[in-house]
Amino acid sequence: MAAGVYNFELEQGADHIFRITYTDGVGTPIDITGYTAVGTIKLKLSDSSVWATMNVVVENGPAGIFFISIPASETTGKMLKSSKHDDYVEAVYDIKITDTSGNQHRLLNGIVNISPEVSV
């Protein structure tokens, strides 16, 4: 199954939390009991370094629900190139899951529009 696409906005220096439900093609939740996941944000796809790490935790395995959080501490004080407070910096991310057999799949990917932090 191809990775889903989900774009979102992130305020640098603030906590960001959301949930996703992993479903099949007809909307039935996929049991993710025992799965692990990791998510990363990069400013450019070609970057070798990660700008921020997303905490991804299975919240309800049988219902296919992941809990994703990006704590303020993960983004505070990191350099972003922006000339105005209301300019968003476009970054990319993906979330990769590992099932109980050790197989890895990309769950989500997309664009993160980051609102730069002024106060640190």
mmCIF file of the C-alpha atoms, coordinates in Angstrom:
data_MODEL
# 
_entry.id   MODEL 
# 
loop_
_atom_site.group_PDB 
_atom_site.id 
_atom_site.type_symbol 
_atom_site.label_atom_id 
_atom_site.label_alt_id 
_atom_site.label_comp_id 
_atom_site.label_asym_id 
_atom_site.label_entity_id 
_atom_site.label_seq_id 
_atom_site.pdbx_PDB_ins_code 
_atom_site.Cartn_x 
_atom_site.Cartn_y 
_atom_site.Cartn_z 
_atom_site.occupancy 
_atom_site.B_iso_or_equiv 
_atom_site.pdbx_formal_charge 
_atom_site.auth_seq_id 
_atom_site.auth_comp_id 
_atom_site.auth_asym_id 
_atom_site.auth_atom_id 
_atom_site.pdbx_PDB_model_num 
ATOM 1   C CA . MET A 1 1   ? 0.000   0.000  0.000  1.00 0.00 ? 1   MET A CA 1 
ATOM 2   C CA . ALA A 1 2   ? 1.374   3.437  -0.934 1.00 0.00 ? 2   ALA A CA 1 
ATOM 3   C CA . ALA A 1 3   ? 2.001   5.977  1.799  1.00 0.00 ? 3   ALA A CA 1 
ATOM 4   C CA . GLY A 1 4   ? -0.831  8.393  2.457  1.00 0.00 ? 4   GLY A CA 1 
ATOM 5   C CA . VAL A 1 5   ? -0.319  12.111 1.922  1.00 0.00 ? 5   VAL A CA 1 
ATOM 6   C CA . TYR A 1 6   ? -1.153  14.521 4.748  1.00 0.00 ? 6   TYR A CA 1 
ATOM 7   C CA . ASN A 1 7   ? 0.072   18.122 4.836  1.00 0.00 ? 7   ASN A CA 1 
ATOM 8   C CA . PHE A 1 8   ? -0.065  20.147 8.044  1.00 0.00 ? 8   PHE A CA 1 
ATOM 9   C CA . GLU A 1 9   ? 1.094   23.344 9.735  1.00 0.00 ? 9   GLU A CA 1 
ATOM 10  C CA . LEU A 1 10  ? 3.435   23.487 12.709 1.00 0.00 ? 10  LEU A CA 1 
ATOM 11  C CA . GLU A 1 11  ? 4.207   26.428 14.964 1.00 0.00 ? 11  GLU A CA 1 
ATOM 12  C CA . GLN A 1 12  ? 7.894   26.374 15.856 1.00 0.00 ? 12  GLN A CA 1 
ATOM 13  C CA . GLY A 1 13  ? 8.388   26.307 19.631 1.00 0.00 ? 13  GLY A CA 1 
ATOM 14  C CA . ALA A 1 14  ? 4.870   25.028 20.397 1.00 0.00 ? 14  ALA A CA 1 
ATOM 15  C CA . ASP A 1 15  ? 3.606   21.517 21.108 1.00 0.00 ? 15  ASP A CA 1 
ATOM 16  C CA . HIS A 1 16  ? 1.861   19.815 18.193 1.00 0.00 ? 16  HIS A CA 1 
ATOM 17  C CA . ILE A 1 17  ? -0.284  16.702 18.677 1.00 0.00 ? 17  ILE A CA 1 
ATOM 18  C CA . PHE A 1 18  ? -2.541  14.718 16.363 1.00 0.00 ? 18  PHE A CA 1 
ATOM 19  C CA . ARG A 1 19  ? -3.900  11.209 15.848 1.00 0.00 ? 19  ARG A CA 1 
ATOM 20  C CA . ILE A 1 20  ? -4.165  9.146  12.700 1.00 0.00 ? 20  ILE A CA 1 
ATOM 21  C CA . THR A 1 21  ? -6.061  5.952  11.997 1.00 0.00 ? 21  THR A CA 1 
ATOM 22  C CA . TYR A 1 22  ? -4.434  3.404  9.703  1.00 0.00 ? 22  TYR A CA 1 
ATOM 23  C CA . THR A 1 23  ? -7.141  1.897  7.466  1.00 0.00 ? 23  THR A CA 1 
ATOM 24  C CA . ASP A 1 24  ? -7.423  -0.257 4.385  1.00 0.00 ? 24  ASP A CA 1 
ATOM 25  C CA . GLY A 1 25  ? -8.892  0.870  1.059  1.00 0.00 ? 25  GLY A CA 1 
ATOM 26  C CA . VAL A 1 26  ? -12.486 0.693  2.306  1.00 0.00 ? 26  VAL A CA 1 
ATOM 27  C CA . GLY A 1 27  ? -11.908 2.430  5.641  1.00 0.00 ? 27  GLY A CA 1 
ATOM 28  C CA . THR A 1 28  ? -11.601 -0.620 7.911  1.00 0.00 ? 28  THR A CA 1 
ATOM 29  C CA . PRO A 1 29  ? -8.973  -0.056 10.646 1.00 0.00 ? 29  PRO A CA 1 
ATOM 30  C CA . ILE A 1 30  ? -5.825  -2.181 10.345 1.00 0.00 ? 30  ILE A CA 1 
ATOM 31  C CA . ASP A 1 31  ? -4.708  -3.823 13.601 1.00 0.00 ? 31  ASP A CA 1 
ATOM 32  C CA . ILE A 1 32  ? -1.312  -2.318 14.465 1.00 0.00 ? 32  ILE A CA 1 
ATOM 33  C CA . THR A 1 33  ? -0.808  -4.083 17.787 1.00 0.00 ? 33  THR A CA 1 
ATOM 34  C CA . GLY A 1 34  ? 2.939   -4.538 18.309 1.00 0.00 ? 34  GLY A CA 1 
ATOM 35  C CA . TYR A 1 35  ? 3.914   -2.103 15.531 1.00 0.00 ? 35  TYR A CA 1 
ATOM 36  C CA . THR A 1 36  ? 6.530   0.585  16.070 1.00 0.00 ? 36  THR A CA 1 
ATOM 37  C CA . ALA A 1 37  ? 6.898   3.823  14.161 1.00 0.00 ? 37  ALA A CA 1 
ATOM 38  C CA . VAL A 1 38  ? 9.225   6.762  13.656 1.00 0.00 ? 38  VAL A CA 1 
ATOM 39  C CA . GLY A 1 39  ? 8.689   10.131 12.007 1.00 0.00 ? 39  GLY A CA 1 
ATOM 40  C CA . THR A 1 40  ? 11.141  12.793 10.904 1.00 0.00 ? 40  THR A CA 1 
ATOM 41  C CA . ILE A 1 41  ? 11.007  16.311 9.490  1.00 0.00 ? 41  ILE A CA 1 
ATOM 42  C CA . LYS A 1 42  ? 13.653  17.710 7.146  1.00 0.00 ? 42  LYS A CA 1 
ATOM 43  C CA . LEU A 1 43  ? 13.843  21.210 5.700  1.00 0.00 ? 43  LEU A CA 1 
ATOM 44  C CA . LYS A 1 44  ? 14.635  19.729 2.276  1.00 0.00 ? 44  LYS A CA 1 
ATOM 45  C CA . LEU A 1 45  ? 14.187  16.219 0.945  1.00 0.00 ? 45  LEU A CA 1 
ATOM 46  C CA . SER A 1 46  ? 17.885  16.122 0.043  1.00 0.00 ? 46  SER A CA 1 
ATOM 47  C CA . ASP A 1 47  ? 19.047  17.067 3.573  1.00 0.00 ? 47  ASP A CA 1 
ATOM 48  C CA . SER A 1 48  ? 21.129  14.434 5.325  1.00 0.00 ? 48  SER A CA 1 
ATOM 49  C CA . SER A 1 49  ? 20.238  15.766 8.768  1.00 0.00 ? 49  SER A CA 1 
ATOM 50  C CA . VAL A 1 50  ? 16.873  15.668 10.498 1.00 0.00 ? 50  VAL A CA 1 
ATOM 51  C CA . TRP A 1 51  ? 15.381  19.023 11.570 1.00 0.00 ? 51  TRP A CA 1 
ATOM 52  C CA . ALA A 1 52  ? 12.941  17.504 14.083 1.00 0.00 ? 52  ALA A CA 1 
ATOM 53  C CA . THR A 1 53  ? 11.828  14.082 15.266 1.00 0.00 ? 53  THR A CA 1 
ATOM 54  C CA . MET A 1 54  ? 8.187   13.146 15.667 1.00 0.00 ? 54  MET A CA 1 
ATOM 55  C CA . ASN A 1 55  ? 7.151   10.880 18.544 1.00 0.00 ? 55  ASN A CA 1 
ATOM 56  C CA . VAL A 1 56  ? 4.875   8.206  17.094 1.00 0.00 ? 56  VAL A CA 1 
ATOM 57  C CA . VAL A 1 57  ? 3.159   5.796  19.498 1.00 0.00 ? 57  VAL A CA 1 
ATOM 58  C CA . VAL A 1 58  ? 0.521   3.119  18.947 1.00 0.00 ? 58  VAL A CA 1 
ATOM 59  C CA . GLU A 1 59  ? -2.432  4.370  21.004 1.00 0.00 ? 59  GLU A CA 1 
ATOM 60  C CA . ASN A 1 60  ? -5.027  1.711  20.177 1.00 0.00 ? 60  ASN A CA 1 
ATOM 61  C CA . GLY A 1 61  ? -3.622  -1.227 18.191 1.00 0.00 ? 61  GLY A CA 1 
ATOM 62  C CA . PRO A 1 62  ? -6.870  -3.013 17.231 1.00 0.00 ? 62  PRO A CA 1 
ATOM 63  C CA . ALA A 1 63  ? -8.428  0.291  16.084 1.00 0.00 ? 63  ALA A CA 1 
ATOM 64  C CA . GLY A 1 64  ? -5.330  1.236  14.034 1.00 0.00 ? 64  GLY A CA 1 
ATOM 65  C CA . ILE A 1 65  ? -4.736  4.491  15.940 1.00 0.00 ? 65  ILE A CA 1 
ATOM 66  C CA . PHE A 1 66  ? -1.334  6.186  16.174 1.00 0.00 ? 66  PHE A CA 1 
ATOM 67  C CA . PHE A 1 67  ? -0.663  9.198  18.421 1.00 0.00 ? 67  PHE A CA 1 
ATOM 68  C CA . ILE A 1 68  ? 1.837   11.658 16.935 1.00 0.00 ? 68  ILE A CA 1 
ATOM 69  C CA . SER A 1 69  ? 3.467   14.449 18.897 1.00 0.00 ? 69  SER A CA 1 
ATOM 70  C CA . ILE A 1 70  ? 6.127   17.015 18.159 1.00 0.00 ? 70  ILE A CA 1 
ATOM 71  C CA . PRO A 1 71  ? 7.105   18.612 21.464 1.00 0.00 ? 71  PRO A CA 1 
ATOM 72  C CA . ALA A 1 72  ? 8.046   22.290 21.589 1.00 0.00 ? 72  ALA A CA 1 
ATOM 73  C CA . SER A 1 73  ? 11.527  21.288 22.762 1.00 0.00 ? 73  SER A CA 1 
ATOM 74  C CA . GLU A 1 74  ? 12.080  19.514 19.430 1.00 0.00 ? 74  GLU A CA 1 
ATOM 75  C CA . THR A 1 75  ? 11.716  22.719 17.369 1.00 0.00 ? 75  THR A CA 1 
ATOM 76  C CA . THR A 1 76  ? 12.605  25.580 19.743 1.00 0.00 ? 76  THR A CA 1 
ATOM 77  C CA . GLY A 1 77  ? 15.670  27.585 18.795 1.00 0.00 ? 77  GLY A CA 1 
ATOM 78  C CA . LYS A 1 78  ? 16.365  25.772 15.524 1.00 0.00 ? 78  LYS A CA 1 
ATOM 79  C CA . MET A 1 79  ? 17.325  27.965 12.586 1.00 0.00 ? 79  MET A CA 1 
ATOM 80  C CA . LEU A 1 80  ? 14.748  28.695 9.898  1.00 0.00 ? 80  LEU A CA 1 
ATOM 81  C CA . LYS A 1 81  ? 15.325  31.042 6.968  1.00 0.00 ? 81  LYS A CA 1 
ATOM 82  C CA . SER A 1 82  ? 12.436  33.477 6.875  1.00 0.00 ? 82  SER A CA 1 
ATOM 83  C CA . SER A 1 83  ? 12.333  37.235 6.509  1.00 0.00 ? 83  SER A CA 1 
ATOM 84  C CA . LYS A 1 84  ? 8.862   37.895 7.968  1.00 0.00 ? 84  LYS A CA 1 
ATOM 85  C CA . HIS A 1 85  ? 6.932   36.533 10.929 1.00 0.00 ? 85  HIS A CA 1 
ATOM 86  C CA . ASP A 1 86  ? 4.050   35.410 8.714  1.00 0.00 ? 86  ASP A CA 1 
ATOM 87  C CA . ASP A 1 87  ? 6.203   33.568 6.160  1.00 0.00 ? 87  ASP A CA 1 
ATOM 88  C CA . TYR A 1 88  ? 5.877   29.826 6.474  1.00 0.00 ? 88  TYR A CA 1 
ATOM 89  C CA . VAL A 1 89  ? 8.915   27.656 5.859  1.00 0.00 ? 89  VAL A CA 1 
ATOM 90  C CA . GLU A 1 90  ? 8.069   24.577 3.815  1.00 0.00 ? 90  GLU A CA 1 
ATOM 91  C CA . ALA A 1 91  ? 9.608   21.317 5.035  1.00 0.00 ? 91  ALA A CA 1 
ATOM 92  C CA . VAL A 1 92  ? 8.979   17.636 4.313  1.00 0.00 ? 92  VAL A CA 1 
ATOM 93  C CA . TYR A 1 93  ? 8.271   14.677 6.573  1.00 0.00 ? 93  TYR A CA 1 
ATOM 94  C CA . ASP A 1 94  ? 7.420   11.029 6.594  1.00 0.00 ? 94  ASP A CA 1 
ATOM 95  C CA . ILE A 1 95  ? 6.320   8.428  9.111  1.00 0.00 ? 95  ILE A CA 1 
ATOM 96  C CA . LYS A 1 96  ? 7.579   4.887  8.758  1.00 0.00 ? 96  LYS A CA 1 
ATOM 97  C CA . ILE A 1 97  ? 6.076   1.884  10.556 1.00 0.00 ? 97  ILE A CA 1 
ATOM 98  C CA . THR A 1 98  ? 7.560   -1.518 11.335 1.00 0.00 ? 98  THR A CA 1 
ATOM 99  C CA . ASP A 1 99  ? 5.148   -4.423 11.696 1.00 0.00 ? 99  ASP A CA 1 
ATOM 100 C CA . THR A 1 100 ? 5.555   -7.416 14.023 1.00 0.00 ? 100 THR A CA 1 
ATOM 101 C CA . SER A 1 101 ? 7.451   -9.354 11.307 1.00 0.00 ? 101 SER A CA 1 
ATOM 102 C CA . GLY A 1 102 ? 10.019  -6.557 10.937 1.00 0.00 ? 102 GLY A CA 1 
ATOM 103 C CA . ASN A 1 103 ? 8.663   -5.307 7.599  1.00 0.00 ? 103 ASN A CA 1 
ATOM 104 C CA . GLN A 1 104 ? 8.890   -1.549 7.144  1.00 0.00 ? 104 GLN A CA 1 
ATOM 105 C CA . HIS A 1 105 ? 6.309   0.588  5.358  1.00 0.00 ? 105 HIS A CA 1 
ATOM 106 C CA . ARG A 1 106 ? 5.932   4.325  4.858  1.00 0.00 ? 106 ARG A CA 1 
ATOM 107 C CA . LEU A 1 107 ? 2.637   5.255  6.497  1.00 0.00 ? 107 LEU A CA 1 
ATOM 108 C CA . LEU A 1 108 ? 2.405   8.993  5.742  1.00 0.00 ? 108 LEU A CA 1 
ATOM 109 C CA . ASN A 1 109 ? 4.387   11.680 4.011  1.00 0.00 ? 109 ASN A CA 1 
ATOM 110 C CA . GLY A 1 110 ? 3.864   15.247 2.966  1.00 0.00 ? 110 GLY A CA 1 
ATOM 111 C CA . ILE A 1 111 ? 4.653   18.881 3.564  1.00 0.00 ? 111 ILE A CA 1 
ATOM 112 C CA . VAL A 1 112 ? 4.933   20.655 6.894  1.00 0.00 ? 112 VAL A CA 1 
ATOM 113 C CA . ASN A 1 113 ? 4.447   24.422 6.733  1.00 0.00 ? 113 ASN A CA 1 
ATOM 114 C CA . ILE A 1 114 ? 6.355   25.804 9.715  1.00 0.00 ? 114 ILE A CA 1 
ATOM 115 C CA . SER A 1 115 ? 5.503   29.147 11.295 1.00 0.00 ? 115 SER A CA 1 
ATOM 116 C CA . PRO A 1 116 ? 8.857   30.513 12.523 1.00 0.00 ? 116 PRO A CA 1 
ATOM 117 C CA . GLU A 1 117 ? 9.363   31.267 16.197 1.00 0.00 ? 117 GLU A CA 1 
ATOM 118 C CA . VAL A 1 118 ? 10.485  34.738 17.234 1.00 0.00 ? 118 VAL A CA 1 
ATOM 119 C CA . SER A 1 119 ? 10.623  34.371 21.034 1.00 0.00 ? 119 SER A CA 1 
ATOM 120 C CA . VAL A 1 120 ? 13.021  31.751 22.313 1.00 0.00 ? 120 VAL A CA 1 
# 
